[in-house]
Amino acid sequence: MNADSESIHILKLDTILKLDKYLGIVLIVLLKPVTGLMGLVSRRDHDLSFNEDVTIVKPLGGGSLAIAFPTLLGLRKKYPDLNIRLVTTSKTAPFARSLDVFDEIHEIDDAGVTRLALSSLNCFFRTFGTDTVIILEAYSNLALLFALLTGARNRVGYYFQNAFWKKGVATHLFYFNSYAGTYEMYDKLFQPFAVRPASPEECRDHLEKGLPEAERPDSYRICIGHGCSDLGRERMLSAEQWEKVLLSRIDAGRDMEVVFLGVEKDSALATEITGRVSSRLPKVNFRDFCGKTTLTESLSLLKASDELWGIDSALIHFARLFGVKTVSIWGPTDPETRLRDFPGLQEEVMYKKIPCSPCIHISDAIPCKGNNICIQGLFEDKEIDWIDELV
Protein backbone atom coordinates (compact mmCIF):
# COMPACT_ATOMS: atom_id res chain seq x y z
CA MET A 1 0.00 0.00 0.00
CA ASN A 2 1.49 3.34 -1.02
CA ALA A 3 1.38 6.55 0.97
CA ASP A 4 -1.46 8.09 -1.02
CA SER A 5 -3.81 5.14 -0.58
CA GLU A 6 -2.88 4.97 3.10
CA SER A 7 -3.92 8.62 3.53
CA ILE A 8 -7.23 7.91 1.86
CA HIS A 9 -7.84 4.98 4.17
CA ILE A 10 -7.07 7.06 7.26
CA LEU A 11 -9.42 9.78 6.00
CA LYS A 12 -12.15 7.21 5.53
CA LEU A 13 -11.73 5.95 9.09
CA ASP A 14 -11.78 9.53 10.33
CA THR A 15 -15.03 10.10 8.43
CA ILE A 16 -16.60 6.99 9.95
CA LEU A 17 -15.63 8.11 13.45
CA LYS A 18 -17.13 11.56 12.84
CA LEU A 19 -20.35 10.01 11.55
CA ASP A 20 -20.51 7.83 14.63
CA LYS A 21 -19.98 10.79 16.93
CA TYR A 22 -22.22 13.44 15.37
CA LEU A 23 -24.90 11.46 13.52
CA GLY A 24 -25.06 9.02 16.42
CA ILE A 25 -25.78 11.68 19.03
CA VAL A 26 -28.42 13.34 16.81
CA LEU A 27 -30.24 10.03 16.35
CA ILE A 28 -30.01 9.27 20.07
CA VAL A 29 -31.60 12.64 20.87
CA LEU A 30 -34.41 11.99 18.36
CA LEU A 31 -35.14 8.45 19.50
CA LYS A 32 -34.79 8.98 23.24
CA PRO A 33 -38.36 10.30 23.85
CA VAL A 34 -39.88 7.52 21.72
CA THR A 35 -37.83 4.90 23.55
CA GLY A 36 -38.93 6.26 26.91
CA LEU A 37 -42.58 6.17 25.92
CA MET A 38 -42.34 2.61 24.61
CA GLY A 39 -40.64 1.57 27.84
CA LEU A 40 -43.51 2.94 29.91
CA VAL A 41 -46.06 1.12 27.76
CA SER A 42 -44.32 -2.24 27.49
CA ARG A 43 -43.09 -2.50 31.11
CA ARG A 44 -40.56 -5.18 30.16
CA ASP A 45 -38.53 -7.04 32.73
CA HIS A 46 -34.97 -5.69 32.57
CA ASP A 47 -33.48 -8.05 35.12
CA LEU A 48 -29.82 -8.62 34.25
CA SER A 49 -29.93 -12.28 33.33
CA PHE A 50 -29.45 -14.23 30.13
CA ASN A 51 -32.14 -16.19 28.35
CA GLU A 52 -30.97 -18.05 25.26
CA ASP A 53 -28.63 -15.59 23.61
CA VAL A 54 -26.46 -12.50 23.96
CA THR A 55 -25.09 -10.20 21.27
CA ILE A 56 -21.78 -8.43 21.91
CA VAL A 57 -21.04 -5.33 19.83
CA LYS A 58 -17.33 -4.52 19.30
CA PRO A 59 -16.75 -3.03 15.83
CA LEU A 60 -13.10 -1.99 16.23
CA GLY A 61 -10.01 -3.32 17.97
CA GLY A 62 -8.47 -6.76 17.63
CA GLY A 63 -6.21 -5.84 20.54
CA SER A 64 -9.24 -4.86 22.61
CA LEU A 65 -10.76 -8.29 22.02
CA ALA A 66 -7.52 -9.88 23.20
CA ILE A 67 -7.63 -7.69 26.32
CA ALA A 68 -11.24 -8.74 26.92
CA PHE A 69 -10.53 -12.42 26.19
CA PRO A 70 -10.21 -13.63 29.81
CA THR A 71 -13.68 -12.22 30.50
CA LEU A 72 -15.13 -13.55 27.25
CA LEU A 73 -13.76 -17.00 28.03
CA GLY A 74 -15.20 -16.66 31.53
CA LEU A 75 -18.59 -15.97 29.91
CA ARG A 76 -18.24 -19.05 27.70
CA LYS A 77 -17.36 -21.26 30.69
CA LYS A 78 -20.10 -19.86 32.93
CA TYR A 79 -22.80 -20.26 30.25
CA PRO A 80 -21.73 -23.13 27.96
CA ASP A 81 -25.19 -23.37 26.32
CA LEU A 82 -25.62 -19.63 25.73
CA ASN A 83 -25.63 -18.55 22.08
CA ILE A 84 -22.96 -15.82 22.01
CA ARG A 85 -23.00 -13.56 18.96
CA LEU A 86 -20.51 -10.86 18.00
CA VAL A 87 -21.12 -7.90 15.72
CA THR A 88 -17.82 -6.47 14.46
CA THR A 89 -16.07 -5.18 11.36
CA SER A 90 -14.42 -7.35 8.73
CA LYS A 91 -10.95 -6.28 9.87
CA THR A 92 -11.60 -7.26 13.48
CA ALA A 93 -13.40 -10.52 12.68
CA PRO A 94 -10.19 -12.62 12.23
CA PHE A 95 -9.13 -11.71 15.77
CA ALA A 96 -12.57 -12.70 17.03
CA ARG A 97 -12.39 -16.07 15.26
CA SER A 98 -8.98 -16.78 16.79
CA LEU A 99 -10.52 -16.56 20.28
CA ASP A 100 -13.03 -19.35 19.55
CA VAL A 101 -15.63 -18.16 22.08
CA PHE A 102 -18.35 -16.87 19.73
CA ASP A 103 -21.06 -19.05 18.20
CA GLU A 104 -21.82 -16.47 15.52
CA ILE A 105 -19.74 -13.61 14.13
CA HIS A 106 -21.58 -11.03 12.02
CA GLU A 107 -19.35 -8.71 10.02
CA ILE A 108 -19.83 -5.08 9.02
CA ASP A 109 -17.88 -4.30 5.86
CA ASP A 110 -16.59 -0.69 5.94
CA ALA A 111 -14.82 -0.87 2.55
CA GLY A 112 -17.37 1.55 1.06
CA VAL A 113 -20.63 3.33 1.79
CA THR A 114 -22.80 0.76 -0.01
CA ARG A 115 -21.05 -2.20 1.61
CA LEU A 116 -21.25 -0.51 4.99
CA ALA A 117 -25.00 0.05 4.66
CA LEU A 118 -25.85 -3.40 3.29
CA SER A 119 -23.67 -5.34 5.73
CA SER A 120 -25.00 -3.32 8.68
CA LEU A 121 -28.54 -4.10 7.57
CA ASN A 122 -27.63 -7.79 7.30
CA CYS A 123 -26.20 -7.76 10.84
CA PHE A 124 -29.36 -6.08 12.08
CA PHE A 125 -31.66 -8.71 10.57
CA ARG A 126 -29.50 -11.56 11.90
CA THR A 127 -29.52 -10.20 15.46
CA PHE A 128 -33.03 -8.72 15.60
CA GLY A 129 -34.92 -9.96 18.63
CA THR A 130 -31.80 -10.86 20.61
CA ASP A 131 -32.40 -10.97 24.35
CA THR A 132 -29.40 -8.94 25.55
CA VAL A 133 -26.88 -6.67 23.82
CA ILE A 134 -23.60 -5.86 25.55
CA ILE A 135 -21.75 -2.95 23.96
CA LEU A 136 -18.00 -3.26 24.46
CA GLU A 137 -17.35 -0.28 22.17
CA ALA A 138 -17.30 2.42 24.82
CA TYR A 139 -16.85 5.33 22.41
CA SER A 140 -19.53 4.46 19.84
CA ASN A 141 -22.97 6.10 19.65
CA LEU A 142 -24.07 4.09 16.63
CA ALA A 143 -23.35 0.84 18.49
CA LEU A 144 -25.91 1.91 21.10
CA LEU A 145 -28.44 2.73 18.39
CA PHE A 146 -27.83 -0.67 16.81
CA ALA A 147 -28.59 -2.27 20.18
CA LEU A 148 -31.80 -0.26 20.48
CA LEU A 149 -33.05 -1.22 17.01
CA THR A 150 -32.57 -4.93 17.67
CA GLY A 151 -35.39 -4.67 20.21
CA ALA A 152 -33.23 -6.31 22.88
CA ARG A 153 -34.74 -6.62 26.35
CA ASN A 154 -31.45 -5.49 27.89
CA ARG A 155 -29.02 -3.02 26.29
CA VAL A 156 -25.89 -2.78 28.43
CA GLY A 157 -23.20 -0.18 27.77
CA TYR A 158 -21.01 2.61 29.09
CA TYR A 159 -21.24 6.28 29.88
CA PHE A 160 -18.47 8.79 30.53
CA GLN A 161 -19.00 12.09 32.37
CA ASN A 162 -22.68 12.43 31.50
CA ALA A 163 -25.19 9.60 31.22
CA PHE A 164 -28.26 11.75 30.48
CA TRP A 165 -28.46 11.23 26.72
CA LYS A 166 -27.93 7.48 26.93
CA LYS A 167 -30.38 6.81 29.77
CA GLY A 168 -33.43 5.01 28.45
CA VAL A 169 -31.76 4.20 25.14
CA ALA A 170 -29.55 1.83 27.12
CA THR A 171 -31.31 -0.09 29.87
CA HIS A 172 -28.14 -0.39 31.98
CA LEU A 173 -25.15 1.96 31.96
CA PHE A 174 -21.79 1.54 33.67
CA TYR A 175 -19.21 4.27 34.17
CA PHE A 176 -16.20 3.95 31.86
CA ASN A 177 -13.07 5.41 33.42
CA SER A 178 -10.57 6.09 30.63
CA TYR A 179 -7.72 6.26 33.14
CA ALA A 180 -8.43 2.89 34.75
CA GLY A 181 -7.64 -0.52 33.31
CA THR A 182 -9.57 -1.16 30.11
CA TYR A 183 -9.76 -4.80 31.16
CA GLU A 184 -11.44 -3.72 34.41
CA MET A 185 -14.04 -1.82 32.42
CA TYR A 186 -14.71 -4.88 30.26
CA ASP A 187 -14.98 -7.08 33.34
CA LYS A 188 -17.49 -4.68 34.88
CA LEU A 189 -20.16 -5.25 32.20
CA PHE A 190 -20.22 -8.98 32.89
CA GLN A 191 -20.02 -8.95 36.69
CA PRO A 192 -23.84 -8.64 37.14
CA PHE A 193 -24.11 -11.93 35.23
CA ALA A 194 -21.76 -13.63 37.75
CA VAL A 195 -19.01 -13.89 35.11
CA ARG A 196 -15.42 -13.87 36.30
CA PRO A 197 -12.33 -13.71 34.07
CA ALA A 198 -10.68 -17.01 33.19
CA SER A 199 -7.19 -17.61 34.57
CA PRO A 200 -4.09 -17.05 32.40
CA GLU A 201 -3.61 -20.83 32.25
CA GLU A 202 -7.18 -21.38 31.06
CA CYS A 203 -6.77 -18.65 28.43
CA ARG A 204 -3.50 -20.13 27.19
CA ASP A 205 -4.87 -23.66 26.94
CA HIS A 206 -7.98 -22.50 25.10
CA LEU A 207 -6.08 -20.40 22.55
CA GLU A 208 -3.46 -23.04 21.85
CA LYS A 209 -6.09 -25.68 21.07
CA GLY A 210 -7.16 -23.71 18.00
CA LEU A 211 -3.68 -23.17 16.57
CA PRO A 212 -1.64 -25.39 14.26
CA GLU A 213 1.74 -26.53 15.52
CA ALA A 214 4.65 -24.33 14.54
CA GLU A 215 8.20 -25.63 14.46
CA ARG A 216 10.58 -23.96 16.84
CA PRO A 217 13.75 -22.66 15.18
CA ASP A 218 17.18 -23.97 16.07
CA SER A 219 18.19 -20.49 17.21
CA TYR A 220 16.61 -17.95 19.52
CA ARG A 221 13.59 -16.26 17.90
CA ILE A 222 12.32 -12.75 18.55
CA CYS A 223 9.11 -11.54 16.91
CA ILE A 224 8.67 -7.85 16.16
CA GLY A 225 5.21 -6.29 16.33
CA HIS A 226 5.90 -2.91 14.75
CA GLY A 227 2.51 -2.13 13.18
CA CYS A 228 -0.95 -1.29 14.45
CA SER A 229 -4.40 -0.44 13.17
CA ASP A 230 -5.23 2.89 11.55
CA LEU A 231 -6.83 4.00 14.80
CA GLY A 232 -4.00 5.69 16.71
CA ARG A 233 -0.92 5.24 14.54
CA GLU A 234 0.87 7.64 16.86
CA ARG A 235 1.72 4.44 18.76
CA MET A 236 4.22 3.44 16.07
CA LEU A 237 7.99 3.83 16.12
CA SER A 238 10.00 5.09 13.17
CA ALA A 239 12.59 2.89 11.43
CA GLU A 240 15.32 4.95 13.10
CA GLN A 241 13.83 4.29 16.54
CA TRP A 242 13.52 0.57 15.85
CA GLU A 243 17.17 0.65 14.75
CA LYS A 244 18.11 1.95 18.19
CA VAL A 245 16.00 -0.73 19.90
CA LEU A 246 17.50 -3.62 17.94
CA LEU A 247 21.13 -2.50 18.02
CA SER A 248 21.03 -1.77 21.74
CA ARG A 249 19.39 -5.04 22.73
CA ILE A 250 20.66 -7.73 20.34
CA ASP A 251 24.01 -9.41 20.81
CA ALA A 252 25.74 -9.07 17.43
CA GLY A 253 27.68 -12.29 18.02
CA ARG A 254 24.66 -14.47 18.69
CA ASP A 255 22.83 -16.60 16.12
CA MET A 256 19.25 -15.45 16.18
CA GLU A 257 16.08 -15.18 14.13
CA VAL A 258 14.13 -11.90 14.07
CA VAL A 259 10.66 -12.17 12.54
CA PHE A 260 8.44 -9.23 11.59
CA LEU A 261 4.73 -9.91 11.97
CA GLY A 262 1.91 -7.77 10.61
CA VAL A 263 -0.31 -7.07 7.64
CA GLU A 264 0.89 -6.31 4.12
CA LYS A 265 1.19 -2.55 4.64
CA ASP A 266 3.62 -3.18 7.55
CA SER A 267 6.14 -4.84 5.21
CA ALA A 268 7.63 -1.55 3.96
CA LEU A 269 8.64 -0.50 7.48
CA ALA A 270 10.02 -3.99 8.18
CA THR A 271 12.17 -3.74 5.04
CA GLU A 272 13.47 -0.32 6.06
CA ILE A 273 14.32 -1.51 9.57
CA THR A 274 16.13 -4.57 8.22
CA GLY A 275 18.11 -2.42 5.80
CA ARG A 276 19.32 -0.24 8.65
CA VAL A 277 20.55 -3.02 10.94
CA SER A 278 21.29 -6.20 8.98
CA SER A 279 24.93 -5.30 8.14
CA ARG A 280 25.71 -4.71 11.80
CA LEU A 281 23.96 -7.89 12.94
CA PRO A 282 25.39 -10.45 10.50
CA LYS A 283 24.40 -13.50 12.56
CA VAL A 284 20.75 -12.49 12.74
CA ASN A 285 18.35 -14.01 10.20
CA PHE A 286 15.75 -11.32 9.48
CA ARG A 287 12.44 -12.58 8.09
CA ASP A 288 9.47 -10.52 6.97
CA PHE A 289 6.13 -12.32 7.31
CA CYS A 290 3.99 -9.18 7.03
CA GLY A 291 1.00 -10.01 4.85
CA LYS A 292 2.42 -13.46 4.06
CA THR A 293 0.68 -15.41 6.82
CA THR A 294 -2.85 -15.59 8.15
CA LEU A 295 -3.54 -14.33 11.64
CA THR A 296 -3.77 -17.91 12.88
CA GLU A 297 -0.40 -18.77 11.34
CA SER A 298 1.16 -15.64 12.83
CA LEU A 299 -0.19 -16.48 16.28
CA SER A 300 1.12 -20.02 15.97
CA LEU A 301 4.55 -18.69 15.07
CA LEU A 302 4.39 -16.21 17.96
CA LYS A 303 3.46 -18.95 20.42
CA ALA A 304 6.57 -20.91 19.40
CA SER A 305 8.90 -17.91 19.79
CA ASP A 306 11.07 -16.82 22.70
CA GLU A 307 10.15 -13.13 22.83
CA LEU A 308 7.97 -10.44 21.29
CA TRP A 309 9.10 -6.84 21.05
CA GLY A 310 6.36 -4.48 20.03
CA ILE A 311 4.17 -1.46 20.45
CA ASP A 312 0.67 -1.29 21.90
CA SER A 313 -1.11 -3.63 19.49
CA ALA A 314 -2.93 -6.95 19.40
CA LEU A 315 0.32 -8.93 19.16
CA ILE A 316 1.51 -7.74 22.58
CA HIS A 317 -1.73 -8.88 24.17
CA PHE A 318 -1.68 -12.26 22.44
CA ALA A 319 1.96 -12.79 23.42
CA ARG A 320 1.06 -12.12 27.06
CA LEU A 321 -1.82 -14.61 26.83
CA PHE A 322 0.62 -17.22 25.47
CA GLY A 323 3.10 -16.51 28.26
CA VAL A 324 5.77 -15.33 25.79
CA LYS A 325 8.32 -12.88 27.19
CA THR A 326 7.53 -9.35 25.99
CA VAL A 327 9.24 -5.99 25.60
CA SER A 328 6.53 -3.40 25.00
CA ILE A 329 6.99 0.24 23.98
CA TRP A 330 4.35 2.80 24.92
CA GLY A 331 3.63 6.49 24.48
CA PRO A 332 0.15 7.77 23.50
CA THR A 333 -1.44 4.99 25.58
CA ASP A 334 -0.66 4.16 29.19
CA PRO A 335 0.39 0.53 29.78
CA GLU A 336 -1.34 0.50 33.17
CA THR A 337 -4.67 0.85 31.37
CA ARG A 338 -3.99 -2.04 28.98
CA LEU A 339 -1.92 -4.71 30.73
CA ARG A 340 -3.89 -7.05 32.95
CA ASP A 341 -1.75 -8.53 35.73
CA PHE A 342 -0.56 -12.00 34.75
CA PRO A 343 1.50 -13.47 37.63
CA GLY A 344 4.85 -14.94 36.60
CA LEU A 345 4.90 -13.29 33.17
CA GLN A 346 8.30 -12.04 32.00
CA GLU A 347 7.90 -8.57 30.54
CA GLU A 348 9.65 -5.25 30.24
CA VAL A 349 7.57 -2.11 29.75
CA MET A 350 9.13 1.00 28.18
CA TYR A 351 7.07 4.08 29.00
CA LYS A 352 7.95 7.64 29.93
CA LYS A 353 5.06 9.56 31.44
CA ILE A 354 4.65 13.12 30.14
CA PRO A 355 1.73 15.52 30.77
CA CYS A 356 -0.06 14.85 27.47
CA SER A 357 0.04 11.05 27.73
CA PRO A 358 -2.27 9.22 27.42
CA CYS A 359 -4.19 10.94 24.63
CA ILE A 360 -5.52 8.25 22.27
CA HIS A 361 -9.19 7.45 23.00
CA ILE A 362 -9.27 10.35 25.47
CA SER A 363 -8.86 13.45 23.28
CA ASP A 364 -10.51 14.09 19.92
CA ALA A 365 -7.51 16.18 18.89
CA ILE A 366 -4.08 14.65 19.53
CA PRO A 367 -2.11 17.39 21.38
CA CYS A 368 1.09 17.00 19.30
CA LYS A 369 -0.83 16.47 16.01
CA GLY A 370 0.82 13.11 15.47
CA ASN A 371 4.37 14.17 16.36
CA ASN A 372 4.55 11.49 19.05
CA ILE A 373 6.90 13.22 21.47
CA CYS A 374 6.00 10.64 24.12
CA ILE A 375 7.73 7.99 21.97
CA GLN A 376 10.62 10.32 21.13
CA GLY A 377 11.30 10.83 24.82
CA LEU A 378 12.27 7.17 25.13
CA PHE A 379 15.13 7.63 22.67
CA GLU A 380 16.49 11.06 23.56
CA ASP A 381 19.22 11.74 26.12
CA LYS A 382 17.58 15.01 27.08
CA GLU A 383 14.12 15.73 28.37
CA ILE A 384 11.52 16.31 25.66
CA ASP A 385 9.71 19.63 26.08
CA TRP A 386 5.98 19.11 26.18
CA ILE A 387 4.14 21.61 23.97
CA ASP A 388 0.42 21.36 23.39
CA GLU A 389 0.12 22.56 19.80
CA LEU A 390 -2.77 24.86 18.95
CA VAL A 391 -5.78 23.01 17.54
ChimeraX attribute file (.defattr): number of C-alpha atoms within 10 A of each C-alpha:
attribute: neighborCount
match mode: 1-to-1
recipient: residues
	/A:1	10
	/A:2	8
	/A:3	9
	/A:4	8
	/A:5	10
	/A:6	13
	/A:7	12
	/A:8	11
	/A:9	14
	/A:10	15
	/A:11	13
	/A:12	15
	/A:13	16
	/A:14	14
	/A:15	12
	/A:16	13
	/A:17	18
	/A:18	12
	/A:19	14
	/A:20	17
	/A:21	15
	/A:22	12
	/A:23	13
	/A:24	18
	/A:25	19
	/A:26	12
	/A:27	13
	/A:28	19
	/A:29	13
	/A:30	10
	/A:31	15
	/A:32	17
	/A:33	13
	/A:34	12
	/A:35	17
	/A:36	13
	/A:37	11
	/A:38	13
	/A:39	14
	/A:40	9
	/A:41	9
	/A:42	8
	/A:43	8
	/A:44	11
	/A:45	8
	/A:46	13
	/A:47	11
	/A:48	16
	/A:49	13
	/A:50	14
	/A:51	11
	/A:52	13
	/A:53	18
	/A:54	21
	/A:55	26
	/A:56	21
	/A:57	24
	/A:58	23
	/A:59	21
	/A:60	20
	/A:61	22
	/A:62	25
	/A:63	22
	/A:64	21
	/A:65	24
	/A:66	25
	/A:67	24
	/A:68	22
	/A:69	26
	/A:70	25
	/A:71	26
	/A:72	27
	/A:73	23
	/A:74	23
	/A:75	22
	/A:76	20
	/A:77	16
	/A:78	16
	/A:79	16
	/A:80	11
	/A:81	10
	/A:82	17
	/A:83	17
	/A:84	20
	/A:85	21
	/A:86	25
	/A:87	27
	/A:88	24
	/A:89	24
	/A:90	18
	/A:91	18
	/A:92	21
	/A:93	22
	/A:94	15
	/A:95	19
	/A:96	22
	/A:97	16
	/A:98	17
	/A:99	19
	/A:100	16
	/A:101	21
	/A:102	19
	/A:103	13
	/A:104	15
	/A:105	20
	/A:106	21
	/A:107	20
	/A:108	23
	/A:109	18
	/A:110	18
	/A:111	14
	/A:112	9
	/A:113	10
	/A:114	11
	/A:115	13
	/A:116	16
	/A:117	13
	/A:118	13
	/A:119	18
	/A:120	21
	/A:121	13
	/A:122	15
	/A:123	19
	/A:124	17
	/A:125	12
	/A:126	15
	/A:127	24
	/A:128	17
	/A:129	14
	/A:130	20
	/A:131	19
	/A:132	24
	/A:133	29
	/A:134	23
	/A:135	27
	/A:136	22
	/A:137	21
	/A:138	21
	/A:139	19
	/A:140	21
	/A:141	21
	/A:142	20
	/A:143	22
	/A:144	26
	/A:145	19
	/A:146	22
	/A:147	28
	/A:148	22
	/A:149	14
	/A:150	21
	/A:151	16
	/A:152	22
	/A:153	20
	/A:154	24
	/A:155	26
	/A:156	23
	/A:157	27
	/A:158	25
	/A:159	19
	/A:160	13
	/A:161	8
	/A:162	9
	/A:163	14
	/A:164	9
	/A:165	13
	/A:166	21
	/A:167	15
	/A:168	21
	/A:169	26
	/A:170	26
	/A:171	19
	/A:172	19
	/A:173	19
	/A:174	15
	/A:175	16
	/A:176	20
	/A:177	15
	/A:178	14
	/A:179	12
	/A:180	13
	/A:181	18
	/A:182	20
	/A:183	22
	/A:184	17
	/A:185	20
	/A:186	25
	/A:187	20
	/A:188	18
	/A:189	21
	/A:190	19
	/A:191	13
	/A:192	12
	/A:193	14
	/A:194	10
	/A:195	20
	/A:196	19
	/A:197	22
	/A:198	19
	/A:199	14
	/A:200	18
	/A:201	12
	/A:202	14
	/A:203	20
	/A:204	19
	/A:205	12
	/A:206	15
	/A:207	20
	/A:208	17
	/A:209	10
	/A:210	14
	/A:211	16
	/A:212	12
	/A:213	13
	/A:214	15
	/A:215	10
	/A:216	14
	/A:217	12
	/A:218	9
	/A:219	14
	/A:220	15
	/A:221	22
	/A:222	21
	/A:223	25
	/A:224	24
	/A:225	24
	/A:226	26
	/A:227	26
	/A:228	23
	/A:229	18
	/A:230	14
	/A:231	15
	/A:232	16
	/A:233	16
	/A:234	22
	/A:235	23
	/A:236	24
	/A:237	22
	/A:238	13
	/A:239	19
	/A:240	13
	/A:241	15
	/A:242	23
	/A:243	18
	/A:244	13
	/A:245	15
	/A:246	18
	/A:247	15
	/A:248	10
	/A:249	8
	/A:250	14
	/A:251	13
	/A:252	16
	/A:253	10
	/A:254	13
	/A:255	15
	/A:256	21
	/A:257	18
	/A:258	22
	/A:259	22
	/A:260	27
	/A:261	29
	/A:262	24
	/A:263	17
	/A:264	14
	/A:265	15
	/A:266	20
	/A:267	21
	/A:268	14
	/A:269	18
	/A:270	25
	/A:271	15
	/A:272	15
	/A:273	21
	/A:274	22
	/A:275	14
	/A:276	16
	/A:277	19
	/A:278	16
	/A:279	10
	/A:280	11
	/A:281	20
	/A:282	14
	/A:283	15
	/A:284	22
	/A:285	15
	/A:286	22
	/A:287	15
	/A:288	19
	/A:289	18
	/A:290	22
	/A:291	15
	/A:292	14
	/A:293	15
	/A:294	14
	/A:295	17
	/A:296	16
	/A:297	15
	/A:298	21
	/A:299	23
	/A:300	20
	/A:301	21
	/A:302	25
	/A:303	26
	/A:304	16
	/A:305	24
	/A:306	18
	/A:307	22
	/A:308	28
	/A:309	23
	/A:310	26
	/A:311	24
	/A:312	26
	/A:313	21
	/A:314	21
	/A:315	28
	/A:316	26
	/A:317	24
	/A:318	23
	/A:319	24
	/A:320	24
	/A:321	26
	/A:322	22
	/A:323	21
	/A:324	20
	/A:325	19
	/A:326	23
	/A:327	17
	/A:328	20
	/A:329	24
	/A:330	23
	/A:331	29
	/A:332	27
	/A:333	24
	/A:334	20
	/A:335	18
	/A:336	13
	/A:337	17
	/A:338	18
	/A:339	17
	/A:340	18
	/A:341	11
	/A:342	13
	/A:343	8
	/A:344	7
	/A:345	15
	/A:346	13
	/A:347	16
	/A:348	12
	/A:349	14
	/A:350	14
	/A:351	19
	/A:352	15
	/A:353	16
	/A:354	16
	/A:355	10
	/A:356	17
	/A:357	20
	/A:358	21
	/A:359	19
	/A:360	19
	/A:361	15
	/A:362	14
	/A:363	10
	/A:364	8
	/A:365	14
	/A:366	22
	/A:367	20
	/A:368	18
	/A:369	12
	/A:370	13
	/A:371	11
	/A:372	19
	/A:373	20
	/A:374	26
	/A:375	24
	/A:376	16
	/A:377	19
	/A:378	19
	/A:379	15
	/A:380	9
	/A:381	7
	/A:382	8
	/A:383	11
	/A:384	15
	/A:385	10
	/A:386	14
	/A:387	11
	/A:388	12
	/A:389	10
	/A:390	8
	/A:391	8
